[in-house]
Amino acid sequence: MLALIGYLAADLATRFLPARLADRLAVGLARVWFALRPPARRRLEANLARLSPWLAAAERRHAARATFEQFALSITDFLRLPRLADDTLERAIEVRGAEHLERACASGRGVILVSVHAGNWEWGAAWLAARVPRLHVVARPHRNRWVEELFSGRRRARGVSLLPGRPLWPEAARALRRRDWVAVMGDRPGTRGSACTWAAALARRTGALVLPAVMLRVSPGRYAACFEPPLSAAACAEGGMRDALRPHVDRNLAQWFAFEPLSEGFA
C-alpha cells in the first residue's frame, strides 16, 4: 500500500507542480533514499564493482548516487506520459541508428527487441508502439497489484501490451509468428538462464530478428532512441546483445538502473 501511495503522490506532484520543481523534488527524495542505504544501493554498487572494477570506492558511490537521481527523473517522466500528446512525444525523441529500425520494420518478420534497464524504457515502449504492428513487453509484475495495474493501464493506453502467460515461450512464439514485436530486458536473469539465451532460442525457432536498442535521457524531457544493427539468432547467442548495448551503458553509467542481480549473459 505504501508503494501505491508513493506513486500516487508523485503523480500528483508531476500533474500540478512545474516540471522543474517536480524534478528537483524527485532528485531530493532520491538523495535521501540513497543516504538510508537501502538494499538496492548495495546491489547497485556491487554491480558497478563487477562491471567497472577500475572505479575506486568513492567513484562507485558517486555513480550510484547519480543513478538514484536519474531513476527518480525516469519515474517522473513516466508519470507524465499519459498527459503527453502523440506529437509532443514524437518531438521529444531523437532517433539514432534509424536505419537499423527501418531494416527491422521492413523485414516482414517478427522482431525481438532486447534492451536494458537504462534511461526510460517506458517512454521507449510508448514511442515504439506507434511504429510497429503490435508491441508486447516481457515484464515482471510489481509486488503490489495496485501499482501493477497503474503501470499496466498506462502501457495499454499507449498500445503496449504485457505478454501474458507463464511460461512465456508459447505466447511469445505465437506473437512473433504473427510478425508482432516482443520486447525483453537483457540485463536481468530469466527463469531459465539469461534473457539473451532465451531471445536467441526464440529467434532460431520463429525466424525473428533480434534488435538491440536503448532509450537514453539527453536533457530534461528529451530522449534518444538508440538502435544497433539487427542480430541473427547465432550472433545473439554468442553475446551480440551484450556487445551492442554495453557501450551505451558504459557511456551513460548513471542511467543504468542495475538495482538487481545481473544476467550472466550481460555481465
C-alpha positions in Angstrom: 0.0 0.0 0.0 2.9 2.4 0.8 4.2 1.9 -2.7 0.9 2.8 -4.3 0.6 5.9 -2.1 4.1 6.9 -3.1 3.3 6.6 -6.8 0.0 8.4 -6.5 1.7 11.3 -4.5 4.4 11.5 -7.2 1.8 11.5 -9.9 0.0 14.5 -8.2 3.3 16.3 -8.0 4.1 15.9 -11.7 0.5 16.9 -12.5 0.3 20.2 -10.5 3.9 21.3 -10.0 6.1 23.0 -12.6 8.2 20.3 -14.3 11.5 21.8 -13.0 10.2 21.9 -9.4 8.8 18.4 -9.6 12.1 17.1 -10.9 14.1 18.9 -8.1 11.8 17.4 -5.5 12.3 13.9 -7.0 16.0 14.2 -7.0 16.0 15.4 -3.4 13.9 12.4 -2.3 16.3 10.1 -4.2 19.3 11.5 -2.3 17.5 10.9 1.0 16.7 7.3 0.0 20.3 6.8 -1.1 21.6 8.1 2.2 19.4 5.5 4.0 21.5 2.7 2.3 18.6 0.6 1.0 19.4 -2.9 -0.4 19.1 -1.5 -3.9 22.1 0.7 -3.2 24.2 -2.3 -2.1 23.2 -4.3 -5.1 23.9 -1.4 -7.5 27.4 -0.7 -6.0 28.2 -4.5 -6.2 27.1 -4.5 -9.9 29.2 -1.4 -10.6 32.2 -3.1 -9.0 31.7 -6.1 -11.1 31.3 -4.4 -14.4 33.6 -1.4 -13.8 36.3 -2.7 -11.5 38.6 0.2 -12.3 36.3 2.6 -10.3 37.5 3.5 -6.9 35.1 3.0 -4.0 34.4 6.8 -3.8 33.7 6.9 -7.6 31.3 4.0 -7.3 29.4 5.8 -4.5 29.2 8.9 -6.7 28.0 6.9 -9.7 25.4 5.1 -7.6 24.0 8.3 -6.1 23.7 9.8 -9.6 21.9 6.6 -10.7 19.3 7.0 -7.9 18.8 10.6 -9.1 18.4 9.6 -12.7 16.0 6.8 -11.7 13.8 9.4 -9.9 13.7 11.5 -13.0 12.8 8.5 -15.1 9.8 7.9 -12.8 8.6 11.5 -13.0 8.8 11.4 -16.8 6.9 8.1 -16.9 4.2 9.6 -14.7 3.9 12.5 -17.2 3.5 10.1 -20.2 -0.4 9.9 -20.1 -0.6 13.7 -20.5 1.8 13.9 -23.4 0.2 14.3 -26.8 1.5 12.0 -29.5 3.2 14.8 -31.4 4.8 16.0 -28.2 6.3 12.6 -27.5 7.5 12.4 -31.1 9.3 15.7 -30.9 10.9 14.7 -27.6 12.6 11.6 -29.2 15.8 11.8 -31.2 16.5 8.6 -33.2 20.0 7.3 -33.5 20.5 4.3 -35.8 17.2 4.9 -37.6 18.4 2.7 -40.5 18.5 -0.3 -38.2 14.9 0.3 -37.0 13.8 0.7 -40.6 15.5 -2.5 -41.6 13.7 -4.4 -38.8 10.4 -2.8 -39.7 10.9 -3.7 -43.4 11.9 -7.3 -42.8 8.4 -8.7 -42.7 9.4 -10.8 -39.7 8.7 -10.8 -36.1 11.2 -8.8 -34.0 12.6 -9.4 -30.6 13.7 -6.1 -29.2 16.4 -6.5 -26.5 17.2 -3.6 -24.2 18.4 -2.9 -20.7 17.0 -1.1 -17.6 18.5 2.3 -18.6 17.2 5.7 -19.4 13.5 5.3 -19.8 12.3 2.1 -21.3 8.6 3.1 -20.7 9.0 6.1 -23.0 10.8 3.8 -25.4 7.9 1.3 -25.5 5.3 4.0 -25.8 7.1 5.6 -28.7 7.8 2.3 -30.5 4.3 1.0 -30.2 3.1 3.7 -32.6 5.5 2.4 -35.3 5.2 -1.3 -35.2 2.3 -3.7 -35.9 1.9 -4.6 -32.2 4.3 -4.4 -29.3 4.3 -6.9 -26.4 6.7 -6.4 -23.4 8.1 -9.1 -21.1 7.9 -7.6 -17.6 7.9 -9.0 -14.1 4.7 -7.8 -12.3 5.1 -5.4 -9.4 4.7 -7.0 -6.0 1.8 -4.6 -5.3 -1.1 -5.5 -7.6 -2.5 -1.9 -7.5 0.9 -0.5 -8.6 1.0 -3.1 -11.3 -2.4 -2.0 -12.5 -1.3 1.6 -12.5 1.7 0.7 -14.8 -0.3 -1.7 -17.0 -3.1 0.7 -17.5 -0.7 3.4 -18.7 1.1 1.0 -21.0 -2.2 -0.2 -22.5 -3.2 3.5 -23.2 -0.1 3.8 -25.4 -0.8 0.5 -27.2 1.8 -1.6 -25.2 0.6 -5.0 -24.1 2.1 -7.2 -21.4 2.9 -10.6 -22.8 0.5 -12.9 -21.0 1.0 -16.4 -19.6 3.7 -18.4 -17.9 5.7 -19.9 -19.4 6.2 -17.0 -21.8 7.6 -19.1 -24.7 4.3 -20.2 -26.3 2.7 -16.7 -26.3 6.0 -15.1 -27.4 6.4 -17.6 -30.3 2.8 -17.0 -31.4 3.2 -13.2 -31.4 6.4 -13.4 -33.4 4.9 -15.7 -36.0 2.2 -13.1 -36.4 5.0 -10.6 -37.1 4.5 -8.7 -33.9 7.3 -7.3 -31.8 8.3 -8.6 -28.4 10.5 -6.5 -26.1 12.6 -8.1 -23.4 15.3 -6.8 -21.0 18.7 -8.4 -21.4 20.3 -7.4 -18.1 18.1 -9.5 -15.7 18.3 -13.2 -15.2 15.4 -15.2 -16.7 13.7 -18.2 -15.2 15.9 -20.4 -17.3 19.2 -18.7 -18.0 19.8 -15.3 -19.5 17.3 -13.3 -21.4 19.7 -13.2 -24.3 19.9 -17.0 -24.5 16.1 -17.1 -24.4 15.8 -14.5 -27.2 18.4 -16.4 -29.3 16.5 -19.7 -29.0 13.2 -18.0 -29.7 14.6 -16.2 -32.8 16.0 -19.5 -34.0 12.6 -21.2 -33.6 10.5 -18.5 -35.1 12.8 -16.8 -37.6 12.5 -13.5 -35.8 15.1 -10.7 -35.9 16.8 -9.6 -32.7 17.1 -5.8 -32.5 19.3 -4.2 -29.7 18.0 -0.8 -28.6 18.0 1.5 -25.6 16.3 4.8 -24.7 18.6 7.3 -23.0 17.9 10.7 -21.4 19.7 13.5 -23.1 18.2 16.5 -21.4 15.1 17.3 -19.3 12.1 15.8 -21.2 14.2 14.6 -24.1 15.5 11.2 -25.0 17.5 9.4 -27.7 16.2 6.1 -29.1 19.4 4.3 -29.9 19.2 1.3 -32.3 22.0 -1.1 -33.2 22.2 -3.5 -36.2 19.7 -6.4 -36.0 21.3 -9.7 -34.9 20.8 -13.2 -36.1 19.9 -15.9 -33.6 23.5 -17.2 -33.7 25.0 -13.7 -33.1 22.7 -13.1 -30.2 23.6 -16.5 -28.6 27.3 -15.6 -28.9 26.9 -12.4 -26.9 25.9 -9.9 -29.7 23.3 -8.3 -27.5 25.9 -7.6 -24.8 28.4 -6.3 -27.3 25.8 -4.0 -28.8 24.4 -2.5 -25.6 27.3 -2.4 -23.2 28.9 0.6 -24.8 25.7 2.6 -24.2 25.8 1.5 -20.6 29.4 2.4 -20.2 29.0 5.8 -21.6 25.8 6.5 -19.6 26.6 4.7 -16.3 24.4 6.9 -14.2 21.4 5.9 -16.3 21.8 2.2 -15.9 19.4 1.1 -13.1 21.2 -2.1 -12.0 19.4 -2.5 -8.7 19.1 -6.3 -9.1 21.4 -9.2 -9.8 22.8 -9.1 -13.4 22.2 -11.7 -16.1 25.3 -13.8 -16.8 24.7 -13.1 -20.5 25.1 -9.4 -19.9 27.8 -9.4 -17.2 
